[in-house]
């Protein structure tokens, strides 16, 4: 199952160490660091949705 995690390096809710832990713990995870962003990173929605759409297309054979 494709897994993407998007974390802002200025996130005050989810510490960087948790992102690094999840990167080690989840096989084949794509961890995306959003530089200068906090917890609610709406500026990167286009990239987030594009990554999801690409994975859905791969699963459907497209």
Order of alpha helices (4+ residues) and beta strands (2+ residues): beta-alpha-beta-alpha
